[in-house]
Amino acid sequence: MEMTTNFYPLLHAKIKAYGQLLLLVISGFCLALSLTGWVQRRYGFDPAWGAILINGLPLLHYAIRGLFIRRDVTAGVLVSIALIAAVAIKEYFAAGEVAFIMALGEVLESMTVAKANSALHKLASLVPTTANVIRHGVVSTVDTANLQIGDIVLVRPGESIPVDGFVLEGTSEVNQAAITGEAMPVVKETGSQVFIGTTNLLGALQVRATHVGENTTLAQVVELVRRAQADKAPIVGLADKAARLLVPIMLAVAVVVGVLTHDVVRAVTILVVFCPCALVLSVPTAMIAGIGNAAQRGIIIKGGSVCQQTANIDTVLFDKTGTLTQGKPEVCNISAFADISTKEILQLSHTVDQMSEHPLCQAIVVDAFSLGSTVLPAQEFQAVPGRGAQAIINGEIVGIGNIAYMQTLGCILQLEMENWQRQEEQLGRTTLFISRSKQIIGGISLADQLRANAKTAINALRKAGVSHIEMLTGDSISAAATMAGELGLTGFQANLLPGEKADAVKKLRAAGRSILMVGDGINDAPALAVADVGVAMGVTGTDIAVQTAGITLMTEDLGKLAEVICLSRQVKKVITQNIVASVVINIMAVYLASGGWLNPVLGALWHNIGSVAVVVNSARLLTHGPTHLHKKEGVPIIETPSKIRVE
């Protein structure tokens, strides 16, 4: 199975960004020298030409190319006209200054563009490079690239499964969280389906391959992510949209003023002050400030377009395992079915389980340690994959496992025990029974626990105006229903594979909703990619989820979701203020230039005033604190729904 990623676009983007920044610094130095006049007096050369050549020539190139090849009027056309006019009347500082401001906006904007995805190749690490194939009764090791449909593959304990297929022989438990998101290992026996990239934990399995290479589930996950990312169209710049309207207006005003006043300098000054430099800076400066603020809070926003989309979110979808939950089982309930204390039941379970590496056993051991339980002397430990384990303690056989395992030990399940099991499973818990000398003496239930702040985070999202909160999970309906009810979610969808999660997101988007998807695993990557905004849990999340998502939470605090939504809305508000301010400043500048109160140099400096005003206003976002982020800002609180939508 071959999954490669081209790193050259990413490298090219980094070189371009640093190169633009270096040239901007050089051109700024040239303008500073021009303003002093020292170089011109001594050498008869205006260093502003450095800024004109560095920033102006590329600007002219792209403006002409856009105008005559793509037939598209951009903000660069406006600036190019002003630049040429200023050079024509030998106002070199003014020409260099407008080109510099335009280049500054481009650099700031390029710094917020999301970088090329470089993590898809890491999915390949889930697939072993070799596989043990049984052909003509002989086990041989072959490259996974040479596997064929119908091959019988031997997967030993601890190995990754190299194909999609069905179990022909053997019983084991498989950790398939990478594909389905299930927290608990799944029992696999004859006829069970298995997925590539999942891990065989216990017994050996013989698997008949039904899908290999590019047709496997894991390969389809990669393709879904790539396709979804490619479908995201780039956002057209606000200044470029305005330019289509401003170019004819700017030229008309300049011509009219020039004709009426018979003053070419006034006309050129109008061209200079009409340039949308402050408008160009309105969006990227606010975006950078907002993204910087989020970064200080452990929220990584990958670009201005992501920030803009987050401001419009009305629906949040959660993965369950590792996102809303801690991603590991914990003991929930210990019950006694005989004349024995729960403390003794835990001690017996602890004694048997401390010799097993099974996740459920280890969860019981952790709980026993926390309660100060001690281990009894034990001999002849035995484990049956997918069933349970036993040991001899004080001369008696003590077993722990599921119903099937209890039956093999000669135990009879009473009505009381069946009712207990039914009640625990309705709560989404996994149940184990403990027996001694062929008598069931107790039961232990375990479940993947909610994160401590999950419910608080859901409430914060509702206060932030999110109207629809749903859970998408690969877990069972009973487990999902219990958790959805506890959290007060709008609805949930269970038993979903990665592609089905992505389809669920697409369906909600088609209904007109703006989706924010939160996940942590590889199985969440397609859904993260097709959502308007994907959010990955960076601490516990896999690399592919982190790289696919537009936002990464570097902490496990789900409360950051409401913060980033509110912050993004504040960024949108500041951008609106910047746009209004830049338009007002331009109108005032045109009026002053028409009356002769501004010459080209003063007009260029006026640009700086407008640009500084925009930057200062955007900089306020850097200190936009948590108290601001949790304000409702006029958005009504949406109460928790009384009914849960189930699919």
N, C-alpha and C positions, 0 to 999 in steps of 0.2 A: 504494500500500500504506500503510494508516494504522495506526500503532501509537502509542497515546498512553498516558500514565500520569497518574493523579490524584495530585497532590502535596498536596491538602488534608489527608488523614489524617496524613501525615508532619508537616505544619506544626502540626496540632492536637495531636499527640502531644508535640511539643517544647514548645508553649505550656503544656500541661497539666503536664509534668514541672517546668518552671521555676516555674510558679504554685504547685504543691504545695510546692516547696522554700521559696519566699518565705513562704508561710503558716506553714510549720513553724518557720521562724526566728522569726517574730513570736510564735507561740504559746509557743515556748521562752522567749522574753524575758518573756512574761507570767507563766509559771511561776516563773522566777527572781525576779521582783518579788514574787510571792505568798509565796515561801519566806522572803524578808527580813521580810515583815510591815509594811514602811514605808508602802506605799500604803494598806493597810487601816487602820492607826493614824491616818493623817493625813486620809484622805478617806472612811473607812468603807466602802470597796469592795474586794473581793478580786479582784485582777487575774487570778486563775486562771480567772475567767469568760471571759476572752479565749480561753484555750486550749480551754475547754469549748465555746464557741460556734464557734470556727474548726474544731476537729477533731471535736467531739462531734456537732454537728448533721448534717454529711454522713454520719457513721458511723451515727447513728440512722436517717437516711433510707434508706440502703442496707440496713441490717439489717431494717427493717420491710418494705421492698419485697421483699427476698429471702424473708422469713419468710411473708408473706401473699400475695404474687403468684407467686413461683417455688416456694414451699413448700420452701425450702432453708435449712437451718441453717448459718450461717457463723460464723467467729471474731468477726465484728462483733456478732453477737447476744450472745455472752458479755460482750464489753466494754460493750455498750449496757446490759445489765442491771446491771453493776457501776457504770457511770456514773450511771444513774438512782438507784440505791440510795445512792450517795455524796452526790449532790446533795440527796436527800431528808433526810439527816441533817446537811446543811450542811458536809460534808467536801469543800469545793470544790477544794482542792489535789489530793486523791486522785483526784477525778473528772477534773480537767484532766490529771493525770499519765498515767492509763491511756489516755485519749484521745490524748495526745501520743505515747506509745510506739506505739500502734496506727498512728497516722498516719506515724510515722517508718518503720515496717516497710513501709507501702504505698509511701512515696517511694523507699526503697531498692530495693524490688522493681521499681517502674516504671522505675528507671534502668537495669535490666538487661534490659528487654524489647527484643527485636529491633525496629528501626525498619522502617517500611514500605519496601518495595523501590522505589527511584526510578531504577533504571538501565535498565529495559526499553525506555524510549523511545530510548535510545542505539543500540539495534539499527537504528533507522530510518536512521541515518547510513550504514549499509552499503548501503542501497538508493538508487540515484541518483534524483533528483526528476524527471529527464527521460530519455527514451530516443529513439534514432534508429530510426524505423520505416520499412520499405520497403513502400510501397503504390503499386501500379500503376507500378512501376519508378522511383518518386521517393522520395528519402530526406527525411523530415520529422521534426522534433523535436516530441514530444508528452509530456504529463505521464504519469508511470508509472501514475497512478490511472486513466488512460484506456486502458491496454493491454488487449488481449483475447486469449483463447486462439486460437492460429493465426496471430497476428501474426508477421511476420519482422522481427527486430531486428538492426540493425547495431551491433556492439560493436568499437570501435577499440582499438588498443593503449593500455594504461594506464587504460581505463575499467572500471567495475564492471558486471557483467551484471545487468540489471534484471528477469529472469524465470527461471523454471525451464524448461528446454527441451532441444532437440537441435540440434547443429550441422548446418546445411544446406550450408554452403560455407565453406572456409577452414581453415587449420591454424595453431595457436598453442599456447601453454602458458598454463595458468590456475593462479593461486594460489587453491586452495580450502580452505586450512587452516581458515578460519572455519567451514566447514560439516563437513568430514570429518576435520580434524585432521592431514592429511598434511603432512609437512614439506617435501617436494619438489613443485615445480610439476608439473602433470599435462598431458601432451600431449592436445590436443583437435583432432579432425579430423572429417570428415563422419561423422555418425551418433553422435558422442560426446554423452553427457549433460552438461549444465552446470547450475549452481545459482545462484540469485539471491544477490547480495551477494559473489560471488567476483570476482576481478580478472583481467582479460585482460592478459597480460604483453607479448606480442609481436605476432603477425600479427592482421589483422582477421578477425572471425568474423560469419557470418550465422546467427542462431539463431531457430528456430521455437518460439514460446512454447507450452508444454503446461500450465503453471500460472502464474497471475498473482494478485496481491493476497494475500488471506487464505489461499489454497490453496497458496502456495509453501512450500518447505522452511523458510525463515527464519521465516515467520509461524507455522508449526507449532512451531518451537523456542520462540517466545514463548508460545504457548498452553500448551505442555507445562510450562513453568516456572510460569506463573500457576496452572494447575490443581493442580500438585503443592504449591505453597505454600498454596493454599486448603485442601488436604486435611489439613494439619497441625493437629490439634486442640490447643487451649490446654491447658496443664498445670493441673490443679486444685490449689489451694494446700493444703499439708500441714496448716496450722492449721485450714482450713475442714473438712477431713476429720475432724480430731480433735474439732472443735466439735460435731458431731452426737452424739458420745458424751459430751462433757464438759458440755453444757448441762443435761441431766437430773441428772447427778451433782452438778454445782455447786449447783443449786437444792436438791437433796435434802439435801446436807451443810449448806448454810446454814440451811435450815429446821430441821433436827434440832438443830444447835448453838443456834440462837435459842430453840427451845422448851425445850431442856434447861437452858440457862443464863439464860433470861429476859433476854437481853442483845441488843438490836437491833444495837448497835455491833459486837459480835463477828460477828453474821451478815453485816453489811455488809462487815466486814473480810475475811471469807472470800470474798465475792463479788469483792472487789478483788484479793486475792492469787491467786484462782483463774484470773484472766484470763491467756490464753496469750501475753502480750506477748513473753516471751523466746522462746517457740516461734515466734512470728511473725517474729522477727529471725534465727532459726537458719539459715534457708535463704538469704535475700537477702544477709546480711552475708558469709557464706562465699563465695557466688557472686561478689560484688563484689571480695573480696580475691583470689580465684582468677583472675578476669578481669583484675584490675590486675596481678597477677604475670605473667600471660601477655603482657599488653601491653608490659611492660618487656622481654620477650624477643623482641618483634617478632611476636607471635601475637595477632591480633585475634579475640576470641570474641564473637559478636553475641548476647549474652543468656544468662541463667541456664539456660533450657531446653536450649540448645545444649550448655552445659557438662555438664548432667546427662546428656544423651544420649551425649556423648562418653565418659563414664565406663563405659558399657556396651558399647563397641565391641569386636567380636570379628573383624570382617572389614574389610580395607582394599582398595579398588579404585583403581587408578591409570590416568589417561590416560597416553599415551606421549609424544607430541610436545610439547615445551615444559614437561613435568612431570618425567618420568623422564629426558628428554633435554634438551639445550640449545636445541633448536628451530632449529638451523641446520646445514647440511652441513659436514663437514670431510674432508680427504683422509685415506684410510686406507692405501692401498697404491699404489705405483708399480712397474710391471713392464716389463721390456724384452723385445721379441721379435726384436731384431736386434742387430747389433754396435754398440751404442750404450749410453751410461751413463744411469742413471735421472736424473742431474743434468741431462743434456742434454735428456732427454724433458720434464722439468719446465720447463726454460728455453723450449723451443719452445711448450709449452702455455701458459706464462705470457705469451709474446709475442702469441699469438692471443687468449687469454681477456681480456687487459687492455683490449681494445676492446669487450668484451661486458658487458652488465648482468645476464646470467643468474645466478641464485644459485649454480649449480654452478661456473660460470666464476669468479665472485668468490671462491668458496671456494678454488679452485686458485691464484688470484692471492695471496690471503692467505697460503697455505702457502708459495708461492714467495718472497714477501717475507721471511717468517720465516726461510727458509734462505739468504737473501742472493742469490737469483737475480736476474739482470739481464735487461733486455728487448733483443731484437735488432731491427734495422731491419726494418720490414714494410710491405707495400703491398697495396692492393686487398682489404681486409677484407670478407668477406661472411658473413652469418648466415642460416640456414634455421630458422625456428621449429620447435621440437620435434625437430630433427635434429642440428644442430651448427653449426660455423663454420669458416672457412678464411681464410688470408692467404698472400701470397707472401713467403717469407723466403729470402734469399740465392739468389733466382732459382728456388726450388722451391715448389710448392704444399704447404703444411702444413695438415692438417685435424684437427679434434678433434670427436668426436661419437659417436652410437650406431652399431649395425651397419648400419642402413638408410642412414645418411649415408655410411659408409665405402664401401658398394656403389655409391652415386652417384658417388664419386670414382674408381671403377674398382679398388678394393682387393678382395683375396680373403682371406677369413677362414680361417686354418689351424686344425688340430685343437688345437694347443697353446693358441691364443687362445680357442677355444670352451670348453676345459676350464677355463681361467683365469676366464672370464666366469661359468661355471656355479658354480665354487667361491666366487667373490665374492658372487654373488647369493644363494647359500645362506646366506651370512652376513648377508643383509639389506642389502647395499650396492648402490649404483647404479654402473654401469660405463660408462666412456668409452674410446674408442680414439683413438690419435694416429697419423696417417699422414704420410708424406713421399714425394712423387713416386709416388703410387699404391701405396705399400707400407706396411702397418701396422707401425710400429716399436715401439709400446708401448701400455700401458693404464694408466688411473688409476681407482681405485675410491673412492667417497665414501659417507659415511653420517652420519646425525644421531647425534651422540655422546652417551653417557650422561653425566648430571651426575656430577661427581667423587665426591660422597658418596652416590650412589643406593644402592649395595650396602650401605654402612654403615647407611644409614637403614632398609633392609629388615631387616637383622639386629637393629637396635634395636627395631623393631616386634615382631619375634618374641620378643625378651626381655621386651617389655612384655605378652606374653600374647596377641598377635593371631594367631589360628590359621589364617586364610585370607587370602592376599595375591594379588591377581589384577590383570591389566592389560586394559583395554578400549581399543581403538584403531581408528582408521579406516585404518591402514596395512595392508600386505599380511601374509599369514600367515607368509611366510618371515622378514620383518623382525621381526615380533612374536615368533616362535618363538626366534630368535637372542637377542633381548634377554631374554625370559623365562627362557631357560636360563642366561644369564650372571648374572642376578640371583637365580636360585633361587626363582622365583615358584611359587605353587600352580598357577596356570593362566593362560590368556589367551584373549581373544576378539578377532578381527581383522575388518577390512573392515566396521566398524560405522558407520552414520549416527547422528546425534544421538538420534533416537527409539529406535533399536535399543540404544544405550547405556543409555537410561533403562529400556527393557524388561529388559535384563540385570540392572540394579539391582533392579527390581521382583521379578524371578524369585528372586533370592537372598534378598530380604526375605521373600518368601512362604515360603521354606524355613526361616524362623526366625532368620536371621542379622541382626545389628545392623551396618549398613553405614556406613563412612566412605569417601566418594568424593573423590578428589583430582584436580583438573583446572585448566586455565588458559585455555581458549578458549571461544568462543561455542558451539561444538559440544558442549562438556561441560556447558553450563548445565542442560539437562533432567535429566541424570543427577545433577548436584549437588543439584538441587531435590528429586528423589524419594528420595535417600538419607536415612538417619537424620541424618547430618551431612555437609555438603558443605564441602570445603576448597579454596580457590582460591590459586594462586600469585600474590600481589599485585604482585610486581615486574614480571613478564612477562605476567601474565594480563590478559584483556580486562575492561572494566568490568562487563559482564553476568555474567561468571563470578564476579567479586569480590562483586558485590551479591547474587547468588543464593546463594552459599555462606554457611554459618553461621560458618565460620572462614576467616580470610585470613592467609596467611603473608607478612609484609612483606619477608622475605629469601628467597633461593633455597635455603636449608638445609632439605632434606627431613628431617633429623634432628629438626626441631621437631615432627614428627608424633608421635613417641614421647613427647616431652616433654609435649605438650598432653594426650595420653591419660593419662599418669601423673599429671599435675597435676589433671586432672578427677577421677581416682579418689581423689586425696588430698582434693579438695574434698568429695566424697561422704562420705569418712571423717570429716572435720571436721563436716559437717552431722549425721551420726549422733551424734557426741559432743555437739554442741549440743542436739540433741533430748533425749538422755538427761539432760544437765545441767539443762535447763529443766524437765523433768518432776520430777526430784529436788528442785529448788529450790521448785517449786510445792507438792509434798507436804509439805516441811518448813514452808513458809509456812502451809499450812492447819492443820497441827498446832499451830504457835505461835499462830495466830489463834484457834483453838478454845480454847486454854488462857488466852486473855486477855493474852498477852505482846506481841501486836501490835495496835495500833489502826489505823484506816484510813490515817492519814498515814504511820505506820511501815510499814504494808503496801505503800503506794505506793512508799516508798523501797526496800523489799525488791525491788520490781519492777526498780528501777534496778540493784540489785546483780546480779540475774539477767541483766538485759539487758547490763550491762557485762561480765559473765563470758562471755556468748556472743560479744560483739563482740571481746573480747580474744582468745578462742580462735580466732575467724575471722581476726583480724589476723595470726596466725602464718603464714597462707598467703602473706602479702606477702613474706616472707623465705624461702619454701620454695625452696631453691637447686637448681641442676642436679644436684648429687650425689644429692639426694633423688629427683629425677625419674627417674634411671636405675636406681634400685634395683628389684629384681624384686618385692619386697613379697609373697613367698610364691607368686607366679604362676610355674608351671613354664615353662621355656624349651621352645618347640616347634621341633624340628629342621626344617631345610629339607627338603621332600619330595623323594623320589628321582625321582618322575614328575610331569610337568606336565600339568594338565588343559587340553585344547584344545577350543575351540568355534568 
